[in-house]
Amino acid sequence: MNKFKLSFIVLIGSLCAIPLMSQDLIYSQFNAMPLAVNPAFAGNNACNYRVSAIGRSQWTGVQNVNSYKSGTIAGDFNLNNVYNEQLNLWGLGLMASYDQAGVGAFTNFSVMANLAYHARFGMEGQNFLSFGMGLGLGNRGANIGRYTFASELDAFGRPIPNMTSGESFNSNSIFYPEVNFGALITLNPNENTNLYGGASIMHLLSPNISFTNNEYKLPMRVNFHAGANLYRGGFFILPTVYVQYQQHTNYNVGGYFGTTLVSGHETRNPIIGYLGFWYKSNDAIVPSARLDVGRMSIAFSYDLHIGGVSQNLSGVSSPELSVNFYGCFGRSSKRTGCPSL
């Protein structure tokens, strides 16, 4: 690919960055950052607390462009009564996300606090009906001086010397409030079967995120998700599905298949290995590998893009790395009834 063609593609991507960013980031490993999917996950984890981190590099095959990067960190815990595990639970969570896109350094940053309530039901209180809400602050910014607008190009897409864009911006940084809500149901018919599903709505206030006098409201994002953790014949099967609607519909369907690599005993945690595969919205196929060492889970996935971008640029891919750690306060046993992500 010659430099002019590459520059033109990057230019067009930059010009489209603001409307494109009306759609939120979609991690391929959505199950590794549950608070980004549904605030009702806060405190609903395999023990008492969970610390999560995930990072993604988008479109690494685009030459000389290293500006599409995203990262999220989160922590949540439940106020569990160690003397009576049949009581309902409150969950608290905190999440911070950063996203950068395009040669104009278009950035997103948000901090969210989550509160969830988990009501038990069933003969042994092994099931949960959960409701969660997230409150926070978001920021969108852009280095306007690094963008090239259509008025600065000739009919062949070449820059016109000494031409100014004539564009007017009130600000290059916007702060806005965030409100999210979600519900989740978790079913545990037996110790080898865990089922869960839920729905959430993000950006309930649809805040104005325009840099100009023209109003542009951030569209609400509606999520539907479901999954299971099944243990059958010595193997772990973790199917998952995620559907997101935010002006357009995106989906991610797949799962993990795993087995115990090293058995655990009183002084050593087990090691479980997984291989996974997902299919994303006619855009990418995503192979993945995951390793659970005791209470720590490490996963790496690699998006192989098969959509329109891959037809114009060879070798386009998006690697993603996630880490989750689960811990317990004052006890060593797992709390039952939680989604095993």
C-alpha positions in Angstrom: 0.0 0.0 0.0 1.5 3.4 -1.0 1.8 6.2 1.5 -0.9 8.3 -0.2 -3.5 5.5 0.0 -2.6 4.8 3.7 -2.8 8.5 4.6 -6.2 8.9 2.8 -7.6 5.9 4.7 -6.3 7.3 8.1 -7.7 10.7 7.1 -11.2 9.4 6.4 -11.1 7.4 9.7 -10.2 10.6 11.6 -13.0 12.6 9.9 -15.5 9.9 10.9 -14.1 9.5 14.4 -16.7 11.7 16.2 -19.9 10.1 14.8 -18.3 6.6 15.1 -17.6 7.1 18.7 -21.3 7.5 19.4 -21.0 3.7 19.7 -19.3 2.4 22.9 -16.3 0.2 22.9 -17.1 -3.5 22.7 -14.5 -5.8 24.3 -14.3 -9.2 22.7 -13.8 -10.6 26.2 -16.9 -8.9 27.5 -17.2 -11.6 30.2 -13.9 -10.5 31.6 -15.2 -7.0 32.5 -18.7 -7.7 33.7 -19.3 -4.2 35.2 -19.0 -2.8 31.7 -21.9 -5.1 30.6 -24.3 -4.8 33.6 -24.0 -2.9 36.9 -26.0 -5.7 38.5 -22.8 -7.8 38.5 -21.3 -5.6 41.2 -20.6 -7.9 44.2 -21.9 -11.0 42.4 -18.6 -12.8 42.1 -17.1 -16.2 43.0 -15.9 -15.0 46.5 -16.1 -11.7 48.3 -14.2 -9.3 46.0 -13.0 -9.2 42.4 -10.3 -7.0 40.7 -10.5 -6.9 36.9 -8.3 -5.3 34.2 -8.5 -5.5 30.5 -6.6 -3.8 27.6 -7.2 -3.8 23.8 -5.3 -2.5 20.8 -7.5 -2.0 17.8 -6.5 -2.4 14.2 -2.9 -3.2 14.8 -2.4 -4.1 11.1 -2.8 -0.4 10.0 0.8 0.7 9.3 2.2 3.7 11.2 -1.0 4.1 13.2 -0.8 3.2 16.9 -3.6 5.3 18.3 -6.5 2.9 18.7 -6.1 1.7 22.3 -8.5 1.0 25.2 -8.3 -0.1 28.8 -10.6 -0.6 31.8 -9.9 -1.4 35.4 -12.6 -2.3 38.0 -13.1 -3.7 41.5 -16.2 -4.9 43.2 -17.1 -6.7 46.4 -20.1 -8.0 48.3 -21.1 -7.4 51.9 -21.4 -11.1 52.7 -22.3 -12.3 56.2 -19.8 -15.0 56.9 -22.0 -16.5 59.6 -25.2 -16.8 57.4 -24.7 -17.3 53.7 -28.5 -17.4 53.2 -29.0 -13.7 53.5 -29.5 -11.2 50.7 -26.4 -9.3 49.6 -25.4 -5.7 48.7 -22.6 -5.3 46.2 -20.4 -2.3 45.5 -18.2 -1.6 42.5 -15.9 1.0 40.9 -14.8 1.1 37.3 -12.6 3.4 35.2 -12.3 3.3 31.4 -10.1 5.0 28.9 -10.3 4.9 25.1 -8.3 6.6 22.4 -9.1 6.6 18.7 -7.8 8.2 15.5 -4.9 10.5 14.5 -6.8 13.4 16.2 -6.4 11.7 19.6 -10.1 11.4 20.2 -10.4 10.2 23.8 -13.1 8.9 26.1 -12.7 8.6 29.9 -15.2 7.6 32.5 -15.4 6.7 36.2 -18.4 4.8 37.4 -19.6 3.8 40.9 -22.0 0.8 41.0 -24.4 -0.4 43.7 -26.3 -3.7 43.4 -28.7 -5.7 45.5 -28.8 -9.5 45.2 -32.0 -11.2 46.5 -31.8 -14.9 47.1 -34.6 -17.3 46.2 -34.9 -21.1 45.9 -35.2 -23.9 48.4 -31.6 -23.4 49.6 -31.2 -19.8 48.6 -28.9 -20.8 45.8 -30.4 -18.5 43.2 -30.2 -14.7 42.8 -32.3 -11.9 41.4 -30.1 -8.9 41.2 -30.6 -5.2 40.4 -27.8 -2.6 39.9 -27.3 1.0 39.2 -24.2 2.9 38.1 -23.5 6.6 38.6 -20.5 8.4 37.3 -18.8 11.1 35.2 -17.6 10.9 31.6 -15.3 13.0 29.5 -14.8 13.2 25.7 -11.9 15.2 24.2 -10.2 15.7 20.9 -7.0 17.5 19.6 -8.9 19.5 17.0 -5.7 20.9 15.5 -4.7 17.4 14.3 -7.8 16.9 12.2 -8.1 17.6 8.5 -11.6 18.6 7.3 -13.2 18.3 3.8 -12.9 22.0 3.2 -9.1 21.7 3.4 -8.9 19.1 0.6 -9.1 19.4 -3.2 -11.3 17.3 -5.4 -8.6 14.5 -5.4 -8.4 14.4 -1.6 -5.1 16.3 -1.5 -4.4 19.0 1.2 -4.8 22.6 -0.1 -1.8 24.8 1.0 -2.6 27.5 3.6 -6.3 26.5 3.7 -8.1 26.7 7.0 -11.1 24.6 7.8 -13.5 27.4 8.9 -14.9 25.1 11.5 -16.0 26.5 14.9 -15.8 24.6 18.2 -17.0 25.7 21.6 -14.7 23.3 23.4 -12.4 20.4 22.8 -13.3 18.6 26.0 -16.8 17.8 27.3 -17.8 16.5 30.8 -21.1 14.7 31.2 -23.1 12.7 33.8 -23.6 9.0 33.5 -26.4 6.8 34.8 -26.7 3.1 34.1 -29.2 0.4 35.3 -29.4 -3.4 35.0 -31.0 -6.6 36.2 -29.6 -10.1 36.4 -30.8 -13.5 37.3 -28.6 -16.4 38.3 -29.7 -20.0 38.6 -27.8 -22.9 40.2 -29.9 -26.1 39.9 -26.9 -28.2 41.0 -23.3 -27.8 41.9 -22.2 -28.6 38.3 -24.5 -26.1 36.6 -24.6 -22.3 36.7 -26.9 -20.3 34.4 -27.2 -16.5 34.2 -28.8 -13.9 32.0 -29.6 -10.2 32.2 -30.2 -6.9 30.6 -28.9 -3.3 31.1 -29.4 0.2 29.8 -26.4 2.5 29.7 -26.4 6.3 29.2 -29.9 6.7 30.6 -29.6 10.5 30.5 -28.5 10.7 26.9 -26.2 13.7 27.6 -25.1 16.2 25.0 -21.6 15.5 23.9 -21.2 18.0 21.1 -18.1 20.2 20.7 -20.2 22.8 18.8 -23.4 24.7 19.2 -25.2 21.8 17.4 -26.6 19.4 20.0 -25.6 15.8 19.8 -26.9 13.4 22.4 -25.0 10.2 23.4 -27.4 7.4 22.4 -28.5 5.0 25.1 -26.9 1.5 24.9 -29.1 -1.5 25.6 -27.4 -4.8 26.4 -28.7 -8.4 26.6 -26.4 -11.1 27.8 -26.5 -14.7 28.9 -24.1 -17.5 29.8 -23.5 -20.7 31.6 -20.8 -22.6 33.4 -21.2 -26.4 33.0 -19.1 -29.1 34.4 -19.6 -32.4 32.5 -17.4 -35.5 32.4 -14.3 -33.6 33.6 -14.7 -30.7 31.3 -15.8 -27.1 31.8 -18.1 -25.6 29.1 -18.7 -21.9 29.2 -21.1 -20.7 26.4 -21.8 -16.9 26.3 -23.9 -14.5 24.2 -23.9 -10.7 24.2 -26.1 -8.5 22.1 -25.7 -4.7 22.2 -28.0 -2.1 20.5 -26.8 1.5 20.2 -28.1 2.9 16.9 -26.9 -0.4 15.4 -27.0 -4.0 16.7 -23.8 -5.8 17.5 -23.4 -9.3 18.9 -20.8 -11.7 20.2 -21.5 -15.4 20.4 -19.1 -18.1 21.5 -17.5 -19.7 24.6 -14.7 -21.6 26.4 -14.0 -25.3 26.6 -11.6 -26.2 29.5 -10.2 -28.9 31.6 -8.1 -29.3 34.8 -4.4 -29.3 33.9 -3.1 -29.6 37.5 -5.2 -30.9 40.3 -5.5 -28.9 43.5 -5.2 -30.1 47.1 -4.9 -28.5 50.6 -1.8 -26.5 49.8 -2.0 -26.0 46.1 -4.6 -24.4 43.9 -5.8 -26.2 40.8 -4.8 -24.9 37.3 -7.5 -25.0 34.6 -6.8 -24.3 30.9 -9.4 -23.1 28.4 -9.6 -22.6 24.7 -12.3 -20.3 23.3 -13.8 -19.0 20.1 -16.3 -16.2 19.4 -18.0 -14.7 16.3 -18.6 -11.0 16.3 -21.3 -9.2 14.2 -20.0 -10.4 10.7 -16.8 -8.4 11.6 -14.4 -10.8 13.3 -13.6 -14.3 14.5 -12.0 -14.4 17.9 -9.8 -17.3 19.1 -8.9 -17.1 22.8 -6.8 -18.9 25.5 -7.4 -18.7 29.2 -5.6 -20.0 32.3 -7.2 -20.1 35.8 -4.6 -20.5 38.5 -6.4 -20.7 41.8 -8.4 -17.4 42.1 -6.6 -15.7 39.2 -7.8 -15.9 35.6 -5.7 -14.7 32.7 -7.0 -14.6 29.1 -5.7 -13.5 25.8 -7.8 -13.2 22.6 -7.0 -12.1 19.1 -9.6 -10.6 16.8 -9.1 -11.6 13.2 -11.2 -9.1 11.2 -13.2 -10.4 8.3 -15.3 -7.4 7.6 -14.9 -4.4 5.4 -11.7 -3.1 7.1 -9.9 -6.4 6.3 -10.7 -6.0 2.6 -8.8 -2.8 2.4 -5.9 -3.4 4.8 -4.1 -6.7 5.1 -3.2 -8.2 8.5 -5.7 -6.2 10.5 -6.1 -7.6 14.0 -7.0 -6.6 17.6 -5.3 -8.3 20.5 -6.8 -8.2 24.0 -5.5 -9.2 27.4 -7.5 -9.5 30.6 -6.7 -10.4 34.2 -9.2 -11.2 37.0 -8.5 -12.0 40.6 -11.0 -13.2 43.2 -10.5 -13.0 46.9 -12.3 -13.8 50.2 -12.6 -12.0 53.4 -11.9 -14.2 56.4 -12.7 -17.6 54.8 -11.3 -19.8 52.0 -14.4 -21.4 50.5 -16.1 -20.1 47.4 -19.5 -18.4 47.8 -22.0 -20.4 45.7 -24.6 -19.0 43.4 -22.5 -16.6 41.4 -21.9 -16.4 37.6 -18.7 -18.2 36.8 -17.3 -15.9 34.1 
